[in-house]
Amino acid sequence: MRPSPLLAALALAPILSARAQVTDSAAVWPAYVAAEALLDSLDREHGRWVELDGIRTHYLEWGEPGGVPFVWLHGSASSGFDFRALAPRLVALGYRVIAPCYRGHGLTRVSDYDFTIYHLADDMVALLDSLGLRAAVFSGSSKGGFVAAATYDQHPSRVLGLLLSDGGSWSNQWDFDHNGLEGARRQVAGGGPPRIVGASRFEVFAQLLGPALARAPAPPPADRLLEPLVSISRRPDGRWAMLDGFERLMGTAEQYLASATAPSTLPLLQWSQHAMIPLAVFRDLDVPLFIIDPVGEPDDHPMTDQNQRLARLHPDHVVLKTYEGTGHAAFRERPDWFVRDAGELLARIRLAGGRR
């Protein structure tokens, strides 16, 4: 589930609190302005909008039209902006990087949350159609890996290859059945992201980060504040909120733990993810599949057995990469390894004949 990876990424998480009061708004405003300026700059240069199934969808794009399309799929509580540091490095390898904010995430807002992981997969194929692309590499972290797997399940001819980082290659239910709930309890220990609502985006930003910024000896780089800023959106009632709709997408911590025996009590998006069986999804695998298996202590997602089984079933197609001493967000923690493996995947695709 990983309710709030963006908070962990800040390295400010120990002192974040929805209940804390901002003590010095003067310390917050310059940081907010800098983060807004960075967001505007990135969006002007790389941001695009397209309508997919009636939903105004935001995506970011890097690289030349002739590059091999690489669709990056972010995790829960994140957005396409989380790939901004790695995208130029993949462009240098020969990719054209496309990083959408899928339904209900990032800048792509919705009012109807009644959709599944397969709706997101259909959206990704519609995005390819809108760009005139026949096929692409699909890569994702955590939930993004499941979206990539669902895309292959439903639209295999549109997939050149897959790079799955701790998601999409394993089953949530298998984890519950074999490992119990210890890891799941660690994942939801924080109870999900703080529920913060305000009259403006700045007010929510200040409640979220104000205490940390007021105590910091120097303002943090704007890049560290970008993803929290993107997570703040306007609600239908005109007020602003952090990760509005999160529980309608993911459920509560209590629902997540209960889903070990009652998965249908989860919201449709998360229920559909729990229902995925990778051994069935990849039963006729015929494209390169690279699996990143981060192994740390403790390991909240001990999925090595599942990944090894999939690799044994398809030795000609599956490459299992073990990232020792690495947490769930492997692409952040080991960017050099991720770029290396993306390059190796591209070489295999080219050797196999390039575009399908």
Buried (B, 14 or more C-beta within 10 A) or exposed (E): BBBBBBBBBBEBBEEBBEEBEBEEBEBBBEBBEBBBEBBEEBBEEBBBEBEBEEBEBBBBBBBEEEBBBBBBBBBBBBBBBBBBEBBEBBBEBBBBBBBBBBBBBBBBBBEEBEBBBBBBBBBBBBBBEBBEBEBBBBBBBBBBBBBBBBBBBBBBEBBBBBBBBBBBBBBBBBBBEEBEBEBBEEBBEBEBBBEBBBEEBBBBBBBBBBBBBBEBEEBBEBEBBBBBBBBBBEEEEEBBBBBBBBBBBBBBBEBBBBBBEEBEBBBBBBBBBBBBEBBEBBEEBBBBBBBBBBBBEEBBBBBBEBBBBBBEBBEEBBBBBEBEEBBBBBBBBBEEBBBEBBBBBBEBBEEBEEEB
